[in-house]
Amino acid sequence: MGERVKAMKALCKLGDVEKIVAFANNARMAEIYILAGNYLQTGDWHKTPELMKHIIQFYNKAKAYDHLAVFFDACSTVEIDEYRDYEKACAALKEAIKHSEKS
């Protein structure tokens, strides 16, 4: 188990998103899912819907609802600060509240 975590950390250092997603899907460990979700958040997830989908998927698989709530909070901040889209920001905050209640 420890070797898988080390392998995921090494993949994150390399920065190959496709390999990170594939490894996380195959590893089926909560800690790996969280590491993958955390790494994918460092990318341009707002402009790449596929990254956003993977982040949400990994946090859900890990049952890391606190991480998911923080992610949706970040989504709402981006919507307000960069795009001035208050409706999307409100929807993201509602998702954040929903997931924070689960945790």
Buried (B, 14 or more C-beta within 10 A) or exposed (E): EEEBBEEBEEBBEEEEBEEBBEBBBEBEBBBBBBBBBBBBBEBEBBEEEEBBEBBBBBBBBBBBBEBBBBBBBBBBEBBBEEEEBEEBBEBBBEBBEEBBEEE
